[in-house]
Amino acid sequence: MEHIVELCYIVAAILFILGLKMLGSPATARRGNMISSLGMLIAVVVTLCHRDVVSFQWIVIGAIIGTIIGALAARLVAMTAMPEMVALFNGFGGIASLLLGWGEFHGGGAVSWFKLLPIAFAVLIGGLTFTGSLIAYGKLTGKIETKPVLFPGQQVVNAFLLLAAIVCTALYCSGSASGAQYQIFIVIVVLSFIFGVLAVIPIGGADMPVVIALLNSYSGLAACAAGFVILNNVLIVSGALVGASGIILTKIMCKAMNRSLANVLFSGFGGATTAVGGTTEGGEVRPITAEDAYYVLEAAGSVVFVPGYGMAVAQAQHAVRELGELLEGNGTEVRYAIHPVAGRMPGHMNVLLAEANVSYDQLVEPEDVNPAMETVDVCMIIGANDVVNPAARDDESSPIYGMPIIEVDRAKTTIVLKRSMAAGFAGIDNPLFFKENNRMLFGDAKSSISTLISEFK
C-alpha cells in the first residue's frame, strides 16, 4: 500500500510540473490548469485514503462549503476583481499552512528540532502571507490607501521584528514541550501577522503586480514547510513548485519595471504625486470625438491596441475584440501590445483578452512592437497610463525613469481612451497626453468603443 501511495504522489507531482509548464503559454494555459487540478485531486484522494482518518464528517462538510464558495467566486467575481481574488487565495494558502503547523504542535510528539523548525517556518511564512495578502486585497479594492504608508524608523522596526522572530524561533526549537514553549509559539504567530502588515503597507499600488507574485511565492514556501511538518512528499513538491515559480515571476515583474526587488519592497514608490516638469509640450490637450476617431481608424493600415486597467474597469475587452475584427475586415493589421505589469496582477490583460477570445497570435510584447512603432498608423491606449509614459524614457527626474515602456508616442497617431486627465496608479503625470500626435477620447472606454463599432457598421 505504501508503494502505491508514493507512486500516486509521483504521478501527481508530474502532473503539477506539466500543468505549470502549460501555464506559460496562453494557448495551453487552460489545459494546464485542468492537468494541475487533476494532480491535486489524485493527491488529496490518496492522502485521505491512506491516512488514519477517524471520521470524514468534517472533511466532507469543509469540501462542500469550499466547493460552493469556489464555484460562486469563479462565476460571480468580475474580471476587474480577479487581482483581489488572487490576493485572497494567496492569503488563504498562508493561513492554511499556519493552522496546519499549529494543529501539529497541539497534536504532540513535536519534540525534535527537525520537526519544530518546519512548524515555525510554516507559521512565520504562513502568517506573513495571510496578513500581507489581506493588506494587498485592501489596496487593490481601494478599502485601504493605495499610496505607501510610511513612518519614521520603519525599516528599523521591520528589522527588529525579523530579529525577534528569529530569536523566538531559536528558543522555540530548543525548548521542551512546556507552557513556556507554547507562549513563545504564540509570540511567533503574532509577530508573523504584524510583519505581514508592515511588509506590505509601504508598497504603493503601482507595485501590486510584484507584490501579488511575491505573496504567491510565500504561500508556496509555507505549503512546502507544512509538507515537512506532516512528512508529505507531494505537499513538499507542490509547495516548492509554487514558491519557485512565484520567485521567477517576481523577478520577471521587477525586470519589466527595471527595478530591483529591494527597491519595490523598501522604496515607498508612489508616495507622492509627481508632475513631470518640462515635458508637457505646452500643456495643450487635443480631444477627439468617437465619430472623428472612426475616420482615423478607417484609414489606418495598422492599429495597435494597448490595454490597461481602464479596460478592465470598463469591461471593454469584448468590445475591443469586436472593433479589432471590424478593422481586420477593413484590411487593417491589428495587434495587441501587452506590457508585463499592465493591470493589477501578472498576466491581467492576457486573461481579459483570452476571455474575449482574442487570437493569441495577435498578442505582442513591448520588445516585439517597439522597433517598428514608427510604422504603426494608430495606437489605441485603453486605460493604460504608466506603461506608455514616455517620461520613463526621456525624463531622468521621473520616479519611473528607466522602466521599459510601450513606446506608443513614436506611432503616427495615438488615441488615448480615458475618463479624465487623472494620473495613473503610480500617481505620475503622463506627457503623452500633450503630444502633438495624440488625441484624447474622453468617456467610458466600453461606450466609446461601442460608438466606434456602430460607426463601422
Residue pairs with C-beta under 8 A, 6 or more apart in sequence:
1 50
5 46
5 50
6 233
8 42
8 43
8 46
9 43
9 46
9 233
9 234
9 237
11 39
11 42
12 39
12 40
12 42
12 43
12 46
12 234
12 238
13 39
13 233
13 234
13 237
13 238
14 39
15 35
15 36
15 38
15 39
15 42
16 36
16 39
16 40
16 237
16 238
16 241
17 241
18 32
18 35
19 32
19 33
19 34
19 35
19 36
19 37
19 39
20 32
20 36
20 241
20 245
21 32
22 28
22 29
22 31
22 32
22 33
22 35
23 29
23 32
23 33
23 36
25 360
26 350
26 354
26 360
26 363
27 360
29 354
40 238
43 234
43 235
43 238
47 232
47 234
48 56
48 59
53 59
73 85
77 85
78 315
79 312
79 315
79 317
79 351
79 352
79 355
80 312
80 313
80 315
81 141
82 345
82 348
82 351
83 140
83 208
83 212
83 343
83 344
83 345
83 348
84 137
84 140
84 141
84 344
86 212
86 216
86 345
87 133
87 134
87 136
87 137
87 140
87 212
87 215
88 133
88 134
88 137
90 129
90 133
90 136
90 212
90 215
90 216
90 218
90 219
91 129
91 130
91 131
91 132
91 133
91 134
91 137
91 215
91 219
92 130
93 126
93 129
93 219
93 220
93 222
93 223
94 125
94 126
94 127
94 128
94 129
94 130
94 132
94 133
94 215
94 218
94 219
94 222
95 126
95 127
95 129
95 130
96 126
96 223
96 226
97 122
97 123
97 125
97 126
97 129
97 219
97 222
97 223
97 225
97 226
98 122
98 123
98 126
98 127
98 130
98 189
98 192
98 222
99 126
100 122
100 226
100 229
100 230
101 118
101 119
101 120
101 122
101 123
101 126
101 225
101 226
101 229
102 123
102 185
102 189
104 110
104 115
104 119
104 229
104 230
105 119
105 182
105 185
108 177
109 115
110 116
110 119
110 177
111 176
111 177
113 173
113 174
115 229
116 172
116 173
117 169
117 173
118 225
118 226
118 228
118 229
119 225
119 229
120 169
120 172
120 173
120 188
121 169
121 221
121 222
121 225
122 222
122 225
122 226
122 229
123 185
123 188
123 189
123 192
124 165
124 169
124 188
124 191
124 192
125 192
125 218
125 221
125 222
125 225
126 192
126 219
126 222
126 225
126 226
127 189
127 191
127 192
127 193
127 195
127 196
128 192
128 193
128 195
128 196
128 199
128 218
129 196
129 215
129 218
129 219
129 222
130 193
130 196
131 192
131 193
131 194
131 196
131 197
131 200
132 196
132 197
132 199
132 200
132 211
132 215
132 218
133 196
133 215
133 219
134 196
135 144
135 196
135 197
135 200
135 201
136 200
136 208
136 211
136 212
136 215
137 143
138 144
139 145
139 146
139 200
139 205
139 208
140 205
140 208
140 344
144 201
146 204
146 205
146 270
146 425
147 204
147 205
147 270
147 271
147 272
147 427
148 201
148 202
148 203
148 204
148 268
148 269
148 270
148 271
149 201
149 202
150 202
150 268
150 271
154 198
154 202
155 266
157 198
158 195
158 198
158 199
161 191
161 194
161 195
161 198
162 195
164 191
165 188
165 191
165 192
165 195
168 184
168 187
168 188
168 191
169 188
171 184
172 181
172 184
172 185
172 188
175 181
175 184
199 265
200 211
202 265
202 266
202 268
203 211
203 264
203 265
203 268
203 269
204 268
204 269
204 270
204 271
204 425
204 426
204 427
205 270
205 425
205 426
206 269
206 270
206 386
206 424
206 425
206 426
206 427
207 257
207 264
207 269
207 270
208 344
208 345
208 425
209 253
209 340
209 341
209 343
209 344
209 345
209 346
209 348
210 250
210 253
210 254
210 257
210 261
210 264
210 341
211 264
212 344
212 345
212 346
213 246
213 249
213 250
213 253
213 346
214 246
214 247
214 250
214 261
215 246
216 242
216 245
216 246
216 249
217 242
217 243
217 244
217 245
217 246
217 247
217 249
217 250
218 243
218 246
219 242
219 246
220 238
220 239
220 240
220 241
220 242
220 243
220 244
220 245
220 246
221 239
221 242
221 243
222 239
223 235
223 238
223 239
223 242
223 243
224 235
224 236
224 239
224 240
224 242
224 243
225 239
226 235
226 239
227 233
227 234
227 235
227 236
227 237
227 238
227 239
228 236
249 346
250 261
251 261
252 340
252 346
253 340
253 341
253 346
254 260
254 261
254 264
256 339
256 340
256 341
256 403
256 404
257 264
257 341
257 400
257 403
257 404
258 402
258 403
258 404
259 269
259 403
263 269
269 399
269 426
270 399
270 425
270 426
270 427
272 427
273 423
273 427
273 428
274 398
274 399
274 427
274 428
274 429
275 429
276 391
276 395
276 398
276 428
276 429
276 430
276 431
277 395
277 397
278 395
279 390
279 391
279 394
279 395
279 431
280 429
280 431
280 434
281 431
281 434
281 435
281 436
282 434
283 434
284 434
285 421
285 433
285 434
285 440
286 436
286 438
286 439
286 440
287 439
287 440
287 441
287 442
288 296
288 415
288 439
288 440
288 441
289 441
290 441
290 443
290 448
290 451
290 452
290 455
291 451
291 455
293 415
293 439
293 441
293 448
293 452
294 452
294 455
294 456
296 378
296 413
296 415
296 439
297 303
297 327
297 332
297 378
297 380
297 452
298 330
298 456
299 377
300 327
300 332
300 377
300 378
300 413
301 331
301 332
301 333
301 377
302 332
302 333
302 334
302 335
302 375
302 376
302 377
302 378
303 324
303 327
303 332
303 333
303 334
303 335
303 376
303 377
303 378
303 379
303 380
304 334
304 335
304 336
304 337
304 364
304 369
304 376
304 378
304 379
304 380
304 408
304 411
305 320
305 324
305 334
305 335
305 336
305 337
305 379
305 380
305 382
306 336
306 337
306 339
306 342
306 379
306 380
306 381
306 382
306 384
306 387
306 388
306 406
306 408
307 317
307 320
307 336
307 338
307 342
307 349
307 352
307 353
307 382
307 383
307 384
308 342
308 343
308 349
308 381
308 382
308 383
308 384
308 385
308 387
309 342
309 343
309 344
309 348
309 383
309 384
309 425
310 382
310 383
310 384
310 385
310 417
310 418
310 419
310 445
311 317
311 320
311 349
311 352
311 382
311 383
311 384
311 445
312 343
312 344
312 348
312 349
312 352
312 383
313 383
313 445
314 383
314 444
314 445
314 446
314 447
315 446
316 382
316 383
316 445
316 446
316 449
317 352
317 353
317 355
317 356
317 358
318 356
319 445
319 446
319 449
319 450
319 453
320 353
320 356
320 358
320 382
320 449
321 353
321 356
321 357
321 358
322 453
323 449
323 452
323 453
323 456
324 334
324 336
324 358
324 362
326 453
326 456
326 457
327 334
327 456
328 334
330 456
334 362
335 362
335 363
335 364
335 369
336 353
336 358
336 362
336 363
336 364
337 364
337 365
337 366
337 368
337 369
337 379
337 406
337 408
338 349
338 350
338 353
338 363
338 364
338 365
339 349
339 365
339 366
339 384
339 387
339 388
339 405
339 406
340 346
340 365
341 387
342 348
342 349
342 384
342 387
343 349
343 352
350 363
353 363
354 360
366 404
366 405
366 406
366 407
367 404
369 376
369 406
370 406
370 407
370 410
373 379
373 407
373 408
373 410
373 411
374 410
374 411
374 412
376 411
376 412
377 411
377 412
377 413
378 411
378 412
378 413
378 414
378 415
379 408
379 411
379 413
379 414
379 415
380 414
380 415
380 417
381 388
381 408
381 414
381 415
381 416
381 417
381 432
382 417
382 445
382 449
383 417
383 418
383 445
384 406
384 424
385 418
385 423
385 424
385 425
385 426
385 430
386 392
386 400
386 403
386 424
386 425
386 426
386 428
386 430
387 405
387 406
388 405
388 406
388 407
388 408
388 409
388 430
388 432
389 398
389 400
389 405
389 424
389 428
389 430
389 431
389 432
390 405
390 407
390 409
390 430
390 431
390 432
390 435
391 398
391 400
391 401
391 428
391 429
391 430
391 431
392 398
392 400
392 401
392 402
392 403
392 404
392 405
393 401
393 405
393 407
394 431
395 401
395 431
398 428
399 426
399 428
400 426
400 428
408 414
408 432
409 432
409 435
409 437
409 438
411 437
412 437
413 437
413 438
413 439
414 432
414 435
414 437
414 438
414 439
415 438
415 439
415 440
415 441
416 432
416 433
416 438
416 439
416 440
416 441
417 441
417 443
417 445
417 448
417 449
418 440
418 441
418 442
419 442
419 443
419 444
420 442
421 433
421 440
423 429
423 430
424 430
432 438
433 440
441 448
